Amino acid sequence: MKRKSLFTILAIAIVFVLSLSVLAACNNNKHEFSSDWKFDETNHWHECTTKEHTDTTEKTPHEFKEEVTKQADYGVEGEKTFTCTVCGYSYTQDIDAVDAKDNEIKLAEGKILDKTYDGKVVDTTDKFSFNGDGAVTVMFKVTGAADDTYTADAPKNAGEYTVKVSVKDTAEWKAATQTFDFAIAKKELTGVTTTKAYDGNATIEATPDGVVAGDAVTATITMTSKNIDATVQSVMLEGADKDNYLIDKANVVASITKKDITEDIPNMNYFYNGTTSLFLYNGTTGGYGTIHGDAVIIRIIFESKDAGTTKITGVSISGADGGNYRIDHTKLSGTIIQTSLELVGINFKIFKFGDNYYSVPLKVTKDHVDMSGFNDDVTIKMIKYNGTHAIGETWTLTNDDSDCFEITGADAKNYKKVMFSDDEDLACTATLAVDESMPELTNTVYTNELKAGTYWYKKELGASYKTLDYAQSKMKITVYKSDGNKATVIDNEMLVPDQTTIYLYIEVREEANRGPRVTNSTKHAELTIGTTYELPKAPNTHNLGKKHFLKVNLPQNGYYQITKQKFYSSDSIRFYDEQGKQITPLKCTNRTHDSVNDTYSDYIYTIANFSDSVKVIYISITVYDKNSVNGITVSSAKNHTASETGKYLRYETKYFAAQLNAEKITINENGSTVPSARKLTYKVYGADLNEITMNADGTFDIPANGKYLIEVSNLTTGDIESVTFGIVAA
């Protein structure tokens, strides 16, 4: 098909350039013709330029040159242009489009659809080859399912599937559709290696090896029995993703270990029974961590039969099911506690010395006690008198009198008090007598030799706080006040009121080269929080070995630090409570050691008081070098703020009191909570000053809303100029 295309302006321009004015004769007249070409679809010519002349040159046919100006393609028409080489006239003509070709979809070379389950959907990217760039649609269904079940969701689970691949038509290529069958095989698990503590049943739940991350698959292993010697009988996979896996029983290794019931054993405080054995449990009720219905017998063995024994040396577990349990005796705690010594059929002779009463010590035999198998070494003596009886009167002792008697002897520590039988036939009696033989304790007694045996002495005291001197290795002295109560003796210092009569009961184990002596001692110094007690330096050896005795009142609900400045390594310091019991505080060197002078700059001791009342402590300091201790300072532990920045000298330790409304804390040092990144070493203590063990992740489990103590130490060999730490809830 032709269509006209007139390029009049272009043709005129070409003609103007290529042609000069043409002059020709018309009839017999001269004409002047235009250089511009005139043309129609067939011919071209020049027109006369003379006014009112209509003459033209001869019309001659066009001389066309053919040119393809647009190539035809699949689905796209082309174009030819015809141009007269003389006048420039041109027109175009369409070229028919090329017909589209059949397309074919195939698996790409080297590609497969089959795979083993890996938790990922089937990836069809680059798996198919076809012609053209038509849009591709991929649909999936279970093999054999109806065609209306096709979905665009690629499968990932094990099974057999059909994929339908469709390619849309293009100008060059026709549309095409092709289906392919493929399978996702179940993944064979590499196996299971597991163990469990005995729980009374024959199955074990385990996570198999080789399970894809995120999949819910477990293995239920059935053993040949519930007991620790059982072997694998069968294995079954469970869980939402189980159908994607296979497992071979031959690859399953499973065992049952003994159940550790150590944590279920309580702190075993039991009354002294004369043996090292404690039958803790014998039954089937499921006590102490055992499985209900299991027949188990548990026996705890202590190192010694004596009260106060805490070391457990072994555990015996027997019974029909006892072999399935274990107890780590090294982790057990317990104490054999004192029991009462139940006396029968004894008559005591009680002597009166002024306002004081005592009895002749009586060796107790198995005939005197209501205890089978009794074979202990104990002696009974009276230390005070509760009643009012006439001289020579005999009366029946009751348990109201039990606090009047003291038990001595090698096994005395196993008994807390004396009890008297309420059986009339087994009753114990006492008879009051008078004995004026108790001597006064004088300096002469101090120089006398004392033979092995027991002695009573009386001493009238003047000023309070006396020192008791005696040959410690040869004798034991118990001090009683006139009211019958024991006097408090702390580090050989007797804490008794002024003008007090004391009675000393002396037990000499072997011949002593001298008796006891009571001498004047230095009055206690009262040391308050925030003050320093200056210890005088000795200008000579006169004061070496001199003891200083301090009394300190610690308010409740706080941590307190006692700092000893510049001490000699052999100087001693001890701490006691109000009852004379020695206290073991936290202690840490706070500066470096001066090797030239064998001195340290400071020593810090930390004592806590979270009771409901003021805590009274006593500090005993003995100085052995004239150039050593400068003083003792008692202060409250510094409260920890949101963060703490400071310099830490080498081997320096600081303490901070802290409280956080959390049950778990972590320590942030210079913005990091990673323990390995810390320059300083941190320890956390509870209100009882027992250390709270740091968890593997660097956190600490603390009592909720409780107060605790933070110990911060520089354990490196160099100073740390500046470090910031904070305590935050984990």
C-alpha positions in Angstrom: 0.0 0.0 0.0 1.3 3.5 -1.0 0.8 6.7 0.9 1.8 10.2 -0.3 4.4 12.1 1.5 5.1 15.6 0.1 8.3 17.2 1.1 7.6 20.4 -0.7 9.9 22.7 1.2 12.7 20.2 1.1 12.3 19.7 -2.6 12.4 23.4 -3.3 15.5 23.8 -1.3 17.3 21.0 -3.1 16.2 22.3 -6.5 17.3 25.7 -5.5 20.8 24.5 -4.7 21.2 22.1 -7.6 19.7 24.1 -10.4 20.4 27.4 -12.0 17.9 29.5 -13.8 16.7 27.8 -16.9 15.9 29.9 -19.9 13.9 28.4 -22.7 11.9 29.6 -25.6 8.2 29.2 -25.7 6.7 29.5 -29.1 8.8 32.3 -30.5 9.0 34.3 -27.3 11.7 34.2 -24.7 10.7 32.8 -21.3 12.5 32.8 -18.1 11.8 29.7 -16.0 12.2 29.3 -12.2 15.0 27.2 -10.9 12.5 25.6 -8.4 11.0 22.3 -9.3 7.3 21.7 -9.4 6.1 18.1 -9.1 3.2 15.8 -8.6 3.1 12.1 -7.8 4.2 11.2 -11.3 6.2 14.0 -12.9 8.3 17.1 -12.2 8.9 20.5 -14.1 9.8 24.2 -14.0 7.3 27.1 -14.4 7.8 30.3 -16.3 8.4 33.3 -14.2 7.2 35.9 -16.6 4.0 37.8 -15.5 0.8 36.2 -16.7 2.7 33.4 -18.4 1.5 29.9 -17.6 4.1 28.0 -19.6 6.1 25.2 -18.2 9.0 23.1 -19.2 8.3 19.5 -20.3 6.9 17.3 -17.5 9.1 14.4 -17.1 8.6 11.2 -14.9 10.3 10.9 -11.5 13.5 8.9 -11.2 13.0 7.1 -7.8 15.7 5.6 -5.5 14.3 3.0 -3.1 15.7 2.8 0.6 14.6 0.7 3.6 14.3 3.2 6.4 12.8 0.9 9.1 13.5 -2.8 9.1 10.5 -5.1 9.7 10.6 -7.4 12.8 8.5 -10.0 14.6 5.2 -8.3 15.2 6.6 -4.9 14.1 6.0 -3.3 10.5 8.9 -1.9 8.6 9.1 1.1 6.2 10.5 1.9 2.6 11.2 5.4 1.4 11.2 6.3 -2.4 13.0 9.6 -3.3 13.2 11.2 -6.8 16.9 11.8 -7.5 16.1 14.8 -9.7 13.5 16.9 -7.8 13.6 15.4 -4.3 10.0 14.3 -4.2 9.5 11.3 -1.9 6.9 8.9 -0.4 7.0 5.9 2.1 5.6 2.4 1.9 5.0 -0.1 4.9 6.8 -3.4 5.2 4.7 -6.3 6.6 5.7 -7.6 10.2 7.4 -11.0 10.6 5.2 -13.9 12.2 6.0 -15.1 15.9 7.7 -18.5 16.4 6.8 -21.4 18.7 8.5 -21.4 22.1 9.7 -24.4 24.2 10.3 -24.6 28.0 13.0 -27.0 29.2 15.1 -27.6 32.3 18.3 -25.6 32.0 21.4 -27.6 31.2 22.9 -29.1 34.4 19.9 -28.1 36.6 17.7 -30.4 38.7 14.6 -29.8 40.7 15.0 -32.8 43.1 16.6 -32.1 46.4 16.9 -33.3 50.0 15.0 -31.3 52.6 17.0 -28.4 53.9 14.3 -26.2 55.5 14.3 -23.9 52.4 11.7 -23.6 49.7 12.4 -24.9 46.2 14.4 -22.3 44.3 13.5 -22.3 40.6 15.7 -19.3 39.8 17.7 -20.0 36.6 16.4 -23.6 36.6 14.4 -23.3 33.2 15.4 -22.3 29.7 13.1 -20.8 27.0 13.2 -18.3 24.2 12.4 -14.6 24.5 11.9 -12.4 27.6 8.3 -13.0 28.2 7.0 -12.8 31.8 7.4 -16.1 33.7 4.8 -17.6 36.1 5.8 -20.6 38.3 3.0 -22.6 40.1 3.3 -25.7 42.4 1.0 -28.5 43.5 1.3 -31.9 45.1 1.8 -34.5 42.3 -1.5 -36.0 41.4 -3.6 -33.3 43.0 -6.3 -31.4 41.0 -5.1 -28.5 38.8 -7.1 -26.0 40.9 -4.7 -26.7 43.8 -1.8 -24.9 42.0 -0.3 -22.2 44.2 2.5 -19.7 43.8 4.0 -20.8 47.1 7.1 -22.9 46.5 7.1 -26.1 48.7 9.8 -26.8 51.3 8.6 -29.9 53.0 9.5 -33.4 52.0 7.2 -34.9 49.3 6.4 -35.2 45.5 5.4 -32.1 43.6 4.6 -30.8 40.1 5.7 -27.4 39.0 4.0 -25.6 36.1 6.1 -23.0 34.3 4.3 -20.5 32.0 6.0 -18.0 29.7 4.0 -15.1 28.2 4.1 -14.4 24.4 6.3 -11.7 22.9 6.4 -10.3 19.4 8.9 -12.9 18.3 7.7 -15.9 20.5 4.4 -17.5 21.2 3.3 -18.2 24.8 4.2 -21.6 26.2 3.4 -23.8 29.3 5.3 -26.9 30.6 5.0 -29.0 33.8 7.8 -30.9 35.6 7.6 -33.5 38.4 10.2 -33.4 41.2 10.6 -34.7 44.8 12.0 -33.3 48.1 13.5 -36.3 49.9 13.4 -36.6 53.7 16.7 -35.6 55.4 18.4 -38.4 57.3 19.5 -37.3 60.7 23.1 -38.1 61.6 21.9 -39.4 64.9 21.3 -38.7 68.6 23.8 -38.7 71.5 22.0 -38.0 74.7 21.7 -38.8 78.3 19.3 -38.0 81.1 19.3 -38.2 84.8 17.1 -40.9 86.2 13.5 -39.8 86.4 11.6 -43.0 87.0 10.5 -43.6 83.4 12.0 -45.4 80.3 11.7 -42.6 77.7 14.2 -39.9 76.9 13.4 -36.7 75.0 16.3 -35.4 72.9 17.2 -33.1 70.0 18.7 -35.0 67.1 21.8 -33.9 65.4 21.4 -32.3 62.0 18.0 -30.7 62.5 17.6 -27.5 60.5 17.7 -24.5 62.7 14.3 -23.4 63.7 12.6 -26.7 63.0 10.5 -28.3 65.7 11.8 -31.9 65.8 12.6 -34.0 68.8 13.4 -37.7 69.3 11.5 -39.8 71.8 13.8 -42.6 72.7 12.3 -45.6 74.5 14.8 -47.5 76.7 14.6 -51.1 77.7 13.9 -50.1 81.3 13.8 -47.0 83.5 17.1 -47.9 85.3 20.6 -46.6 84.7 21.7 -49.8 82.9 19.0 -49.6 80.2 19.8 -49.6 76.5 18.0 -48.2 73.4 14.9 -50.1 72.4 13.3 -47.7 69.8 13.3 -44.2 68.6 10.5 -42.0 67.2 10.6 -38.5 65.8 8.1 -35.9 67.2 7.3 -32.3 66.5 5.7 -30.2 63.8 8.5 -30.8 61.3 9.1 -34.5 62.0 7.9 -35.7 58.5 10.8 -34.0 56.9 13.3 -36.3 58.6 14.5 -39.9 58.9 16.5 -41.4 61.7 18.2 -44.8 62.1 18.1 -46.5 65.5 21.7 -47.6 64.9 22.8 -44.0 65.1 21.1 -43.3 68.5 23.3 -43.4 71.6 21.4 -42.9 74.8 21.9 -43.6 78.5 20.4 -42.9 81.9 22.6 -41.6 84.6 22.1 -41.5 88.3 19.8 -38.8 89.5 21.8 -36.3 91.6 19.7 -35.4 94.6 22.4 -33.5 96.4 20.5 -30.2 96.2 17.5 -31.9 97.8 19.4 -32.8 100.9 18.8 -30.1 103.5 21.2 -28.7 106.0 21.3 -31.7 108.4 21.3 -30.5 111.9 20.6 -33.5 114.1 21.0 -34.3 117.7 24.0 -36.1 118.9 23.4 -39.8 119.2 26.9 -41.2 120.0 27.4 -42.4 116.4 28.7 -41.0 113.1 25.7 -42.2 111.2 22.4 -40.5 110.4 19.6 -42.4 108.7 18.1 -39.5 106.7 15.4 -41.4 104.7 14.0 -44.9 104.4 10.8 -45.2 102.3 8.9 -44.9 99.0 7.2 -41.5 99.5 9.5 -39.6 97.2 11.3 -37.7 99.9 14.6 -35.9 99.4 14.4 -35.8 95.6 13.6 -39.4 95.1 10.8 -40.6 92.7 7.6 -41.4 94.5 7.3 -45.1 94.7 11.0 -45.8 94.6 12.4 -47.8 97.5 15.4 -45.8 98.8 17.4 -45.7 102.0 19.8 -42.8 102.6 22.4 -42.7 105.3 24.7 -39.7 105.9 28.1 -40.4 107.5 29.9 -37.7 109.5 33.6 -37.5 110.2 33.1 -37.6 113.9 30.3 -38.5 116.3 30.8 -35.2 118.3 28.5 -32.3 118.3 29.7 -29.4 116.2 31.0 -31.8 113.5 30.2 -30.4 110.1 32.4 -32.5 107.8 30.5 -35.2 106.0 32.7 -38.0 104.8 30.3 -40.2 102.9 26.8 -41.2 101.9 25.2 -44.6 101.6 22.3 -45.1 99.2 20.6 -48.5 99.2 17.2 -50.0 98.6 15.6 -51.6 95.5 15.9 -48.4 93.6 18.9 -46.8 95.4 21.3 -47.6 92.6 19.6 -44.9 90.4 20.6 -42.1 92.7 23.8 -40.3 93.7 24.7 -37.7 96.4 27.9 -35.7 96.4 28.7 -35.7 100.0 31.3 -32.9 99.5 28.5 -30.5 98.8 26.4 -31.4 101.8 26.3 -29.4 104.9 25.2 -30.2 108.3 26.0 -30.2 112.0 25.7 -32.6 114.8 24.0 -30.5 117.4 24.1 -30.9 121.1 21.4 -32.9 122.8 20.2 -33.0 126.4 21.9 -35.2 129.0 19.0 -36.9 130.7 20.1 -37.8 134.3 18.6 -40.5 136.5 19.1 -41.4 140.1 21.9 -39.0 141.1 22.2 -37.1 144.4 24.3 -33.9 144.3 26.0 -32.3 147.2 25.7 -28.5 146.9 28.1 -26.2 148.8 27.5 -22.7 149.7 30.3 -20.0 149.7 28.7 -16.8 150.8 26.2 -16.0 148.0 27.7 -18.6 145.7 26.9 -22.3 145.3 28.7 -25.1 143.6 28.7 -28.9 143.6 31.5 -31.5 143.6 31.9 -32.6 140.0 30.3 -36.1 139.4 31.5 -38.5 136.8 28.5 -39.7 134.8 28.2 -43.4 133.9 25.7 -45.4 131.9 23.8 -46.0 135.2 23.2 -42.3 135.6 21.6 -41.6 132.2 18.5 -42.6 130.2 20.4 -43.3 127.0 21.1 -46.8 125.5 24.7 -47.5 124.7 26.0 -44.5 126.7 29.8 -44.5 127.0 30.7 -40.8 127.1 33.2 -39.1 129.2 31.2 -36.4 131.0 31.2 -34.8 134.4 28.3 -32.8 136.0 28.9 -29.9 138.4 26.7 -27.1 139.7 27.5 -23.5 138.8 24.6 -21.6 140.3 21.7 -22.1 142.7 18.1 -21.1 142.0 16.3 -22.2 145.2 16.2 -21.4 148.9 16.8 -24.5 151.1 17.9 -25.0 154.6 21.4 -26.4 155.3 21.1 -30.2 155.2 17.8 -30.2 153.3 17.4 -32.6 150.4 15.1 -31.9 147.5 14.1 -33.3 144.1 15.7 -31.7 141.1 13.5 -30.7 138.1 14.2 -29.3 134.7 13.8 -25.9 136.2 17.1 -26.5 137.8 18.8 -27.5 134.5 20.5 -24.1 134.0 22.2 -24.5 137.4 24.5 -27.3 136.2 27.4 -27.5 133.8 28.6 -30.5 131.8 32.4 -31.0 131.5 34.6 -33.7 130.3 35.9 -35.0 126.9 32.3 -35.4 125.6 30.7 -32.4 127.2 30.5 -30.6 123.9 27.9 -33.1 122.8 25.3 -31.9 125.3 23.6 -28.5 125.6 22.0 -28.9 129.0 21.1 -31.2 131.9 17.7 -32.8 132.1 16.3 -34.6 135.1 13.9 -37.5 135.0 10.3 -36.9 136.2 10.0 -40.6 137.1 9.8 -40.8 140.9 11.9 -44.0 140.9 14.5 -42.4 138.8 14.5 -38.9 140.3 17.6 -36.9 141.0 18.1 -35.1 144.3 20.3 -32.4 145.8 21.4 -31.8 149.4 22.5 -28.3 150.6 25.7 -28.2 152.6 28.2 -25.5 153.8 31.9 -25.3 152.9 34.0 -22.3 153.9 37.1 -23.6 152.1 37.0 -21.4 149.0 40.2 -19.4 149.0 40.8 -15.8 147.9 42.7 -15.3 144.7 45.8 -13.4 145.7 49.1 -12.7 144.0 50.5 -15.5 146.1 48.3 -17.9 144.2 49.9 -16.7 141.0 53.3 -18.0 142.1 52.1 -21.3 143.5 52.2 -24.5 141.5 48.8 -26.0 140.8 48.6 -29.8 140.5 46.3 -31.4 138.0 42.7 -31.2 139.2 39.9 -28.6 139.8 40.0 -25.4 141.9 37.6 -22.6 143.0 38.9 -19.1 143.8 37.1 -15.9 144.7 38.3 -12.4 143.9 36.9 -9.0 144.8 37.4 -6.6 141.9 37.7 -2.8 142.0 37.9 -1.0 138.7 36.2 -2.7 135.8 37.9 -4.4 132.8 40.5 -6.6 134.3 43.1 -8.8 132.4 43.2 -12.4 133.3 46.6 -13.9 133.2 47.2 -17.7 133.3 49.2 -20.5 131.7 46.9 -21.1 128.8 48.4 -24.4 127.9 48.0 -25.9 131.3 44.6 -24.8 132.6 41.1 -23.8 131.6 39.4 -21.0 133.6 35.7 -20.2 133.7 34.8 -17.0 135.4 31.4 -16.5 137.2 29.9 -13.4 138.6 28.2 -13.4 142.0 24.8 -13.6 140.3 25.8 -17.1 139.0 26.2 -16.0 135.4 29.4 -16.4 133.4 31.5 -13.3 132.9 32.3 -12.2 129.4 36.0 -12.6 128.6 37.2 -11.2 125.4 40.8 -11.8 124.4 41.6 -12.3 128.1 39.8 -9.1 129.0 37.0 -9.5 131.5 34.0 -7.3 130.9 32.5 -7.0 134.3 31.0 -4.1 136.3 32.9 -2.2 139.0 33.1 -3.7 142.5 32.2 -7.2 141.3 32.9 -10.4 143.1 34.1 -13.1 140.6 34.5 -16.8 141.1 37.1 -18.7 139.0 36.6 -22.4 138.4 40.0 -23.8 137.3 40.6 -27.1 135.5 44.3 -28.0 135.5 45.0 -30.7 132.9 48.6 -31.1 134.1 50.9 -29.5 136.6 51.0 -25.8 136.1 54.0 -23.7 137.0 51.8 -21.0 138.5 48.2 -20.2 139.2 46.0 -17.5 137.6 46.2 -13.7 138.2 43.8 -10.8 137.7 45.6 -7.5 136.8 44.5 -4.0 136.0 44.0 -3.3 132.3 43.5 -0.2 130.2 40.1 1.2 130.1 38.3 0.5 126.8 38.4 3.4 124.3 35.0 4.3 122.9 35.4 4.8 119.2 32.6 6.4 117.2 31.9 6.3 113.5 34.1 8.7 111.5 36.8 9.1 114.2 40.3 7.8 114.4 41.9 6.2 117.5 45.5 7.2 117.5 47.8 4.4 118.7 50.9 5.9 120.4 54.2 4.9 118.8 56.7 3.3 121.2 59.9 5.3 121.5 61.6 2.1 122.6 60.6 -1.5 123.0 58.7 -0.8 126.2 55.3 -0.7 124.4 56.1 -3.5 122.0 53.4 -6.2 122.3 51.1 -3.8 124.1 47.4 -4.4 123.5 44.8 -1.8 122.8 41.2 -2.6 123.4 38.4 -0.6 121.6 34.7 -0.6 121.8 32.6 0.5 118.8 28.9 0.9 118.3 27.7 0.1 114.8 24.3 1.4 113.8 21.9 -1.1 112.2 21.3 -1.5 108.5 24.8 -0.7 107.1 28.3 -1.7 106.1 31.2 -0.4 108.1 34.9 -0.2 107.4 37.7 -0.3 109.9 40.9 1.0 108.4 44.2 0.2 110.1 46.8 2.7 108.9 50.5 1.9 108.3 50.9 -1.4 110.1 53.7 -3.8 110.5 53.1 -7.2 109.0 53.3 -9.0 112.4 50.9 -6.6 114.2 47.7 -8.4 115.2 44.1 -7.2 115.2 41.0 -9.2 116.3 37.3 -8.4 116.3 34.7 -9.7 118.8 31.0 -9.4 119.4 29.3 -8.6 122.7 29.3 -12.2 123.8 33.1 -12.5 123.2 32.7 -14.5 120.0 35.4 -13.7 117.5 34.2 -12.0 114.3 35.8 -12.7 110.9 35.3 -9.6 108.7 36.2 -9.0 105.1 39.8 -7.8 104.8 41.7 -6.4 101.9 45.0 -4.7 101.4 44.3 -1.2 100.1 47.7 -0.1 98.9 51.1 -1.6 97.8 53.6 -3.2 100.1 56.7 -1.3 101.2 59.4 -4.0 101.1 62.1 -1.8 102.6 60.2 -1.1 105.8 57.9 -4.2 105.6 54.9 -2.0 105.9 51.6 -1.5 104.1 49.8 1.8 103.8 46.3 0.7 104.8 44.3 -2.4 105.7 40.5 -2.4 105.4 38.2 -4.6 107.3 34.5 -4.6 106.5 31.7 -5.6 109.0 28.0 -5.5 108.3 25.2 -4.9 110.7 21.7 -5.4 109.3 20.1 -6.4 112.6 17.3 -4.4 114.2 19.6 -2.9 116.9 23.0 -1.3 117.4 25.8 -3.9 117.1 28.5 -3.6 119.7 32.0 -4.9 118.6 35.3 -4.9 120.4 38.7 -4.4 118.6 41.8 -5.9 120.1 45.1 -4.6 118.6 48.6 -5.7 119.6 51.5 -3.6 118.3 54.8 -5.3 117.7 56.8 -2.5 116.1 57.4 1.0 117.4 57.1 2.5 113.9 54.0 0.7 112.8 50.4 1.4 113.4 49.3 5.1 113.3 45.6 4.6 114.1 42.3 2.9 113.7 39.4 4.6 111.9 35.8 3.3 111.7 33.6 4.7 108.9 30.5 3.9 107.0 31.0 2.3 103.6 30.7 4.7 100.8 27.3 4.5 99.0 27.5 3.7 95.4 26.2 6.3 93.0 24.9 5.9 89.5 28.5 5.6 88.4 31.9 5.8 90.0 35.0 7.2 88.4 38.3 7.0 90.1 42.0 6.1 90.0 43.0 2.7 91.3 46.6 2.1 92.4 48.1 -1.3 91.8 46.6 -3.9 94.2 44.2 -1.3 95.5 40.7 -2.3 96.6 37.7 -0.1 97.4 34.3 -1.0 98.8 30.9 0.5 98.0 27.5 -0.1 99.7 24.7 -0.4 97.2 21.1 -1.2 96.8 19.1 -1.7 93.6 15.4 -2.7 93.2 16.3 -5.8 91.1 17.0 -9.5 91.5 19.9 -9.5 89.0 22.6 -6.9 88.4 25.5 -6.5 86.1 28.5 -4.2 86.3 29.2 -1.8 83.5 32.8 -0.7 83.1 33.6 2.0 80.7 30.3 1.3 78.8 30.9 -2.5 78.6 29.2 -5.3 80.5 31.6 -8.0 79.1 33.6 -9.4 82.0 36.7 -10.0 79.8 36.7 -6.3 78.9 37.0 -5.2 82.5 40.2 -3.8 83.8 39.1 -4.1 87.5 38.0 -7.1 89.4 34.5 -7.1 91.0 33.1 -9.1 93.9 29.6 -8.8 95.3 28.7 -9.6 99.0 25.4 -9.9 100.6 24.3 -8.4 104.0 25.9 -11.4 105.7 29.2 -10.6 103.9 29.1 -13.9 102.1 30.2 -13.6 98.5 27.6 -13.8 95.8 29.1 -15.9 93.0 29.2 -14.3 89.6 27.2 -16.0 86.8 28.9 -17.2 83.6 27.4 -14.2 81.7 29.0 -11.7 84.2 25.7 -11.1 86.2 25.0 -11.5 89.9 21.8 -12.8 91.5 21.1 -10.6 94.4 18.2 -10.4 97.0 15.4 -8.3 95.7 15.7 -4.8 97.1 18.4 -6.0 99.4 21.6 -4.2 100.4 24.9 -5.5 99.2 28.6 -4.6 99.1 30.7 -4.1 96.0 34.4 -4.9 96.2 36.4 -3.2 93.4 40.0 -4.3 93.0 42.9 -3.4 90.8 44.8 -6.7 90.7 47.2 -5.6 88.0 50.8 -4.6 88.6 50.3 -1.1 87.5 48.1 1.9 88.4 44.8 2.5 86.5 44.5 6.2 86.1 40.8 6.5 85.4 38.1 3.9 85.2 34.3 4.3 85.4 32.0 1.6 86.6 28.2 1.4 87.2 25.8 -1.1 88.6 22.6 -1.7 86.6 19.7 -4.1 86.6 20.4 -7.0 84.2 
